[in-house]
Structures are given as C-alpha cells and as structure tokens.
Amino acid sequence: MTSSYEAGLQRVPGEAVAALGARFYEDERAVLADNEPAQAIVSSDPSVVAS
C-alpha cells in the first residue's frame, strides 16, 4: 500500500522534490510560530475546480 506522502511524490518531478520538502518544512515552522498555514494559489479562475 502506498502512503499519501509517497503518492504525492509520484506527482512531483524528481528535481522539485527537495524544494517541495523545503516548503513543507517552512510551513510547519510558520504554523508552530502561530502563523497561518501557507496556501498555494493554483488558479485565479474561480471556474476551475480543484482536483
């Protein structure tokens, strides 16, 4: 069985995995410092449905 983390990595190009991990780390640190979690804006078009 594949974990959610592993499934997510399958959707990320290999060269982007380190940068993604850094974003998760920075977000976790920000949340621990009582800041809002980061939200990635995928599209500015409200008619585009998130998948």
Biopython code that builds the backbone (N, CA, C, O; Angstrom):
import numpy as np
from Bio.PDB.StructureBuilder import StructureBuilder

atoms = [
    (1, "MET", "N", (0.839, -1.177, 0.000)),
    (1, "MET", "CA", (0.000, 0.000, 0.000)),
    (1, "MET", "C", (0.886, 1.244, 0.000)),
    (1, "MET", "O", (1.873, 1.312, 0.732)),
    (2, "THR", "N", (0.533, 2.205, -0.811)),
    (2, "THR", "CA", (1.294, 3.441, -0.926)),
    (2, "THR", "C", (0.725, 4.488, 0.020)),
    (2, "THR", "O", (-0.487, 4.701, 0.062)),
    (3, "SER", "N", (1.600, 5.143, 0.781)),
    (3, "SER", "CA", (1.142, 6.189, 1.687)),
    (3, "SER", "C", (0.785, 7.447, 0.890)),
    (3, "SER", "O", (1.166, 7.589, -0.272)),
    (4, "SER", "N", (0.061, 8.339, 1.521)),
    (4, "SER", "CA", (-0.293, 9.606, 0.874)),
    (4, "SER", "C", (0.955, 10.388, 0.503)),
    (4, "SER", "O", (1.014, 11.006, -0.560)),
    (5, "TYR", "N", (1.949, 10.360, 1.376)),
    (5, "TYR", "CA", (3.205, 11.055, 1.113)),
    (5, "TYR", "C", (3.870, 10.496, -0.134)),
    (5, "TYR", "O", (4.300, 11.251, -1.006)),
    (6, "GLU", "N", (3.955, 9.172, -0.218)),
    (6, "GLU", "CA", (4.579, 8.541, -1.380)),
    (6, "GLU", "C", (3.781, 8.812, -2.655)),
    (6, "GLU", "O", (4.363, 9.041, -3.716)),
    (7, "ALA", "N", (2.454, 8.785, -2.552)),
    (7, "ALA", "CA", (1.614, 9.076, -3.705)),
    (7, "ALA", "C", (1.835, 10.509, -4.183)),
    (7, "ALA", "O", (1.870, 10.773, -5.385)),
    (8, "GLY", "N", (1.982, 11.427, -3.235)),
    (8, "GLY", "CA", (2.255, 12.812, -3.601)),
    (8, "GLY", "C", (3.581, 12.970, -4.314)),
    (8, "GLY", "O", (3.693, 13.744, -5.265)),
    (9, "LEU", "N", (4.588, 12.239, -3.857)),
    (9, "LEU", "CA", (5.899, 12.316, -4.512)),
    (9, "LEU", "C", (5.850, 11.797, -5.938)),
    (9, "LEU", "O", (6.631, 12.237, -6.782)),
    (10, "GLN", "N", (4.947, 10.872, -6.218)),
    (10, "GLN", "CA", (4.825, 10.348, -7.568)),
    (10, "GLN", "C", (4.296, 11.405, -8.525)),
    (10, "GLN", "O", (4.445, 11.267, -9.739)),
    (11, "ARG", "N", (3.684, 12.454, -8.002)),
    (11, "ARG", "CA", (3.129, 13.523, -8.828)),
    (11, "ARG", "C", (4.068, 14.716, -8.948)),
    (11, "ARG", "O", (3.739, 15.700, -9.610)),
    (12, "VAL", "N", (5.215, 14.638, -8.324)),
    (12, "VAL", "CA", (6.172, 15.742, -8.320)),
    (12, "VAL", "C", (7.398, 15.332, -9.125)),
    (12, "VAL", "O", (7.942, 14.251, -8.903)),
    (13, "PRO", "N", (7.845, 16.175, -10.057)),
    (13, "PRO", "CA", (9.069, 15.851, -10.786)),
    (13, "PRO", "C", (10.246, 15.682, -9.820)),
    (13, "PRO", "O", (10.337, 16.396, -8.822)),
    (14, "GLY", "N", (11.122, 14.764, -10.109)),
    (14, "GLY", "CA", (12.242, 14.458, -9.228)),
    (14, "GLY", "C", (13.067, 15.661, -8.816)),
    (14, "GLY", "O", (13.508, 15.761, -7.671)),
    (15, "GLU", "N", (13.273, 16.575, -9.756)),
    (15, "GLU", "CA", (14.102, 17.747, -9.444)),
    (15, "GLU", "C", (13.380, 18.753, -8.542)),
    (15, "GLU", "O", (14.010, 19.688, -8.046)),
    (16, "ALA", "N", (12.079, 18.581, -8.320)),
    (16, "ALA", "CA", (11.319, 19.515, -7.491)),
    (16, "ALA", "C", (11.052, 18.981, -6.086)),
    (16, "ALA", "O", (10.494, 19.701, -5.258)),
    (17, "VAL", "N", (11.435, 17.743, -5.798)),
    (17, "VAL", "CA", (11.132, 17.130, -4.500)),
    (17, "VAL", "C", (11.803, 17.889, -3.357)),
    (17, "VAL", "O", (11.169, 18.132, -2.330)),
    (18, "ALA", "N", (13.057, 18.263, -3.513)),
    (18, "ALA", "CA", (13.769, 18.976, -2.443)),
    (18, "ALA", "C", (13.109, 20.324, -2.145)),
    (18, "ALA", "O", (12.945, 20.688, -0.980)),
    (19, "ALA", "N", (12.732, 21.061, -3.186)),
    (19, "ALA", "CA", (12.085, 22.360, -2.985)),
    (19, "ALA", "C", (10.718, 22.190, -2.318)),
    (19, "ALA", "O", (10.336, 23.003, -1.476)),
    (20, "LEU", "N", (9.986, 21.147, -2.685)),
    (20, "LEU", "CA", (8.689, 20.887, -2.064)),
    (20, "LEU", "C", (8.861, 20.554, -0.585)),
    (20, "LEU", "O", (8.101, 21.031, 0.258)),
    (21, "GLY", "N", (9.846, 19.748, -0.282)),
    (21, "GLY", "CA", (10.129, 19.415, 1.114)),
    (21, "GLY", "C", (10.475, 20.651, 1.919)),
    (21, "GLY", "O", (10.066, 20.780, 3.073)),
    (22, "ALA", "N", (11.229, 21.564, 1.316)),
    (22, "ALA", "CA", (11.589, 22.809, 1.996)),
    (22, "ALA", "C", (10.350, 23.659, 2.261)),
    (22, "ALA", "O", (10.238, 24.278, 3.319)),
    (23, "ARG", "N", (9.421, 23.692, 1.307)),
    (23, "ARG", "CA", (8.181, 24.457, 1.515)),
    (23, "ARG", "C", (7.366, 23.863, 2.650)),
    (23, "ARG", "O", (6.812, 24.602, 3.464)),
    (24, "PHE", "N", (7.284, 22.528, 2.717)),
    (24, "PHE", "CA", (6.557, 21.886, 3.812)),
    (24, "PHE", "C", (7.215, 22.206, 5.149)),
    (24, "PHE", "O", (6.526, 22.491, 6.128)),
    (25, "TYR", "N", (8.539, 22.161, 5.195)),
    (25, "TYR", "CA", (9.272, 22.453, 6.430)),
    (25, "TYR", "C", (9.016, 23.896, 6.869)),
    (25, "TYR", "O", (8.720, 24.149, 8.037)),
    (26, "GLU", "N", (9.130, 24.848, 5.925)),
    (26, "GLU", "CA", (8.910, 26.261, 6.251)),
    (26, "GLU", "C", (7.480, 26.492, 6.731)),
    (26, "GLU", "O", (7.251, 27.271, 7.657)),
    (27, "ASP", "N", (6.518, 25.816, 6.101)),
    (27, "ASP", "CA", (5.127, 25.969, 6.500)),
    (27, "ASP", "C", (4.906, 25.415, 7.903)),
    (27, "ASP", "O", (4.210, 26.030, 8.711)),
    (28, "GLU", "N", (5.492, 24.262, 8.193)),
    (28, "GLU", "CA", (5.354, 23.670, 9.519)),
    (28, "GLU", "C", (5.936, 24.606, 10.581)),
    (28, "GLU", "O", (5.328, 24.798, 11.634)),
    (29, "ARG", "N", (7.094, 25.180, 10.315)),
    (29, "ARG", "CA", (7.710, 26.107, 11.268)),
    (29, "ARG", "C", (6.825, 27.337, 11.463)),
    (29, "ARG", "O", (6.682, 27.821, 12.586)),
    (30, "ALA", "N", (6.229, 27.849, 10.383)),
    (30, "ALA", "CA", (5.365, 29.027, 10.490)),
    (30, "ALA", "C", (4.135, 28.717, 11.333)),
    (30, "ALA", "O", (3.740, 29.533, 12.166)),
    (31, "VAL", "N", (3.527, 27.556, 11.132)),
    (31, "VAL", "CA", (2.347, 27.169, 11.905)),
    (31, "VAL", "C", (2.705, 27.019, 13.382)),
    (31, "VAL", "O", (1.934, 27.427, 14.251)),
    (32, "LEU", "N", (3.859, 26.443, 13.668)),
    (32, "LEU", "CA", (4.292, 26.309, 15.055)),
    (32, "LEU", "C", (4.535, 27.666, 15.708)),
    (32, "LEU", "O", (4.483, 27.787, 16.932)),
    (33, "ALA", "N", (4.802, 28.696, 14.885)),
    (33, "ALA", "CA", (5.000, 30.055, 15.397)),
    (33, "ALA", "C", (3.689, 30.842, 15.385)),
    (33, "ALA", "O", (3.693, 32.072, 15.433)),
    (34, "ASP", "N", (2.558, 30.112, 15.320)),
    (34, "ASP", "CA", (1.213, 30.709, 15.350)),
    (34, "ASP", "C", (0.885, 31.565, 14.138)),
    (34, "ASP", "O", (0.094, 32.503, 14.244)),
    (35, "ASN", "N", (1.473, 31.262, 12.995)),
    (35, "ASN", "CA", (1.112, 31.930, 11.749)),
    (35, "ASN", "C", (0.131, 31.042, 10.980)),
    (35, "ASN", "O", (-0.004, 29.854, 11.274)),
    (36, "GLU", "N", (-0.535, 31.616, 10.014)),
    (36, "GLU", "CA", (-1.466, 30.851, 9.185)),
    (36, "GLU", "C", (-0.687, 29.909, 8.274)),
    (36, "GLU", "O", (0.411, 30.246, 7.831)),
    (37, "PRO", "N", (-1.243, 28.731, 7.989)),
    (37, "PRO", "CA", (-0.582, 27.839, 7.045)),
    (37, "PRO", "C", (-0.581, 28.439, 5.643)),
    (37, "PRO", "O", (-1.487, 29.188, 5.278)),
    (38, "ALA", "N", (0.420, 28.110, 4.879)),
    (38, "ALA", "CA", (0.526, 28.611, 3.509)),
    (38, "ALA", "C", (-0.557, 27.977, 2.642)),
    (38, "ALA", "O", (-0.961, 26.836, 2.867)),
    (39, "GLN", "N", (-1.013, 28.721, 1.665)),
    (39, "GLN", "CA", (-1.969, 28.195, 0.704)),
    (39, "GLN", "C", (-1.441, 28.490, -0.689)),
    (39, "GLN", "O", (-1.159, 29.641, -1.022)),
    (40, "ALA", "N", (-1.310, 27.458, -1.497)),
    (40, "ALA", "CA", (-0.839, 27.627, -2.860)),
    (40, "ALA", "C", (-2.009, 28.023, -3.754)),
    (40, "ALA", "O", (-3.041, 27.352, -3.763)),
    (41, "ILE", "N", (-1.852, 29.094, -4.493)),
    (41, "ILE", "CA", (-2.875, 29.511, -5.452)),
    (41, "ILE", "C", (-2.597, 28.771, -6.748)),
    (41, "ILE", "O", (-1.589, 29.009, -7.414)),
    (42, "VAL", "N", (-3.496, 27.881, -7.089)),
    (42, "VAL", "CA", (-3.304, 27.053, -8.285)),
    (42, "VAL", "C", (-3.850, 27.753, -9.513)),
    (42, "VAL", "O", (-3.261, 27.673, -10.591)),
    (43, "SER", "N", (-4.969, 28.436, -9.359)),
    (43, "SER", "CA", (-5.581, 29.148, -10.477)),
    (43, "SER", "C", (-6.342, 30.345, -9.943)),
    (43, "SER", "O", (-6.964, 30.274, -8.884)),
    (44, "SER", "N", (-6.291, 31.435, -10.673)),
    (44, "SER", "CA", (-7.070, 32.622, -10.280)),
    (44, "SER", "C", (-8.453, 32.579, -10.897)),
    (44, "SER", "O", (-9.260, 33.476, -10.655)),
    (45, "ASP", "N", (-8.747, 31.556, -11.690)),
    (45, "ASP", "CA", (-10.045, 31.402, -12.339)),
    (45, "ASP", "C", (-10.971, 30.612, -11.408)),
    (45, "ASP", "O", (-10.742, 29.424, -11.185)),
    (46, "PRO", "N", (-12.019, 31.255, -10.858)),
    (46, "PRO", "CA", (-12.894, 30.557, -9.917)),
    (46, "PRO", "C", (-13.703, 29.415, -10.538)),
    (46, "PRO", "O", (-14.283, 28.606, -9.813)),
    (47, "SER", "N", (-13.746, 29.341, -11.875)),
    (47, "SER", "CA", (-14.497, 28.258, -12.510)),
    (47, "SER", "C", (-13.686, 26.967, -12.602)),
    (47, "SER", "O", (-14.232, 25.917, -12.939)),
    (48, "VAL", "N", (-12.387, 27.037, -12.306)),
    (48, "VAL", "CA", (-11.535, 25.854, -12.327)),
    (48, "VAL", "C", (-11.726, 25.096, -11.023)),
    (48, "VAL", "O", (-11.529, 25.646, -9.940)),
    (49, "VAL", "N", (-12.108, 23.836, -11.133)),
    (49, "VAL", "CA", (-12.366, 23.001, -9.966)),
    (49, "VAL", "C", (-11.073, 22.352, -9.500)),
    (49, "VAL", "O", (-10.316, 21.822, -10.313)),
    (50, "ALA", "N", (-10.815, 22.388, -8.204)),
    (50, "ALA", "CA", (-9.641, 21.718, -7.650)),
    (50, "ALA", "C", (-9.851, 20.217, -7.737)),
    (50, "ALA", "O", (-10.963, 19.721, -7.558)),
    (51, "SER", "N", (-8.764, 19.498, -8.014)),
    (51, "SER", "CA", (-8.908, 18.047, -8.105)),
    (51, "SER", "C", (-8.115, 17.367, -7.019)),
    (51, "SER", "O", (-8.113, 16.139, -6.933)),
]
sb = StructureBuilder()
sb.init_structure("model")
sb.init_model(0)
sb.init_chain("A")
sb.init_seg("    ")
for serial, (resi, resn, name, xyz) in enumerate(atoms, 1):
    if name == "N":
        sb.init_residue(resn, " ", resi, " ")
    sb.init_atom(name, np.array(xyz, "f"), 0.0, 1.0, " ", f" {name:<3s}", serial, name[0])
structure = sb.get_structure()
